[in-house]
Amino acid sequence: MKENLLTIPARQGVATPIERGQSIRLVNTHGTQVVDFWVINARDSGEFLSMEHLRAGIQRLIPRVGDALVTNRRRGILQFMEDSSPGVHDTLLAACDTHRYAQLGCEGYHDNCTDNFFAALRTLEFPMRECPSPFNLWMNIPWSQDGSLDFHVPACGVGDHLVFRAEMDCIAVMSACPMDILPINDHKTLDAHYEVLPA
């Protein structure tokens, strides 16, 4: 593992500032770990990467290298620069929370990406009132013509990476998804890694 890679600990979240022109590189270290990913305008918490606005902008369910990723104000916040994986990601599912785990039969508290989102932002003293829908990196949620969804293990491999360039000063939040009930992490919860690259 390169020394400049930082850890997204298993079942936890981290947040980092990114300046306009810098890039963030995310690494699926073990090949089976989904990372919930949010990006927020560093100067205005009311503007953030928005999945519903993104889908309308690219007219597809999954963005690809070369796409502009837009905010809820339809402005570019990231440019999708690299993807060494097969390109299977999810823009449909909300971050899991305590209510989702209760529906799945979990008794008591379960780590979840919504709580990880808020905890990570607290480390930067950056307040958010609600958790936007994340860009679920490497999450494999195939859909059928009848509109039904399924939950599969990631289609990526060990060490696959993504690179996004910031189009404005922003805060990136990443959660190593704690889901161990459904197969989306192959029933394992592991760490992932990232680095911020210079402009």
Steps between C-alpha positions, in 0.01 A plus 500: 500500500646840404588718798292793372178297502271573794263248654122495499466261796260209471146600605604865549503826310754774430475850353765706325513842334589513131595823326385584150738332253610232744385141451400221733603143429305220670631144514297182552787340690343157545273498193172443685441818699231751404573863586215747545624833359371854546640835387386835641579857399753610763347849512132402504370185666174542307674401174620143454549220248147385414416163352161603360648806328796293378278238335306771317820667388672191357175322399633174644481318832878468545756771419810422297847643455465839332168586664443816702348417839259774598346647813140560597546838329609321179855634521806283449667403828714207376638377170521120469861443392592131544336164574709183490200284598227370266304818579222345708383754760163604645313830502159369613524393863497727803763450768402236751396618845369358826151471350628293206680257728189466718303409186764235426444347844801644679444536875687781671735749343679422172770719346358679196605742229259776601650522849848472347422798276409725791784375721757565227374855445513572873878445489518803265235695695298515179128483581243326282134461590420211266686217331476521119481183293857379445683392189549133596841416360540140382152407625348245263121546485384346169154586376256317274267630228207461735667746739607250765837537675741244642801509732825350370864502608721767340616432145839659562835345589765544768659844471256647248492878527298807405617859451280811517621858446342775707333778300448713813636504853316216669482249783511131409345250740564126469352212697627142482153347486424289812237284325559138604144368463446542124773374264610842367839475679518121458391483868834653607564852630852618418695820468566699184752773421522843339735786425461862396711575192646845425357721228 
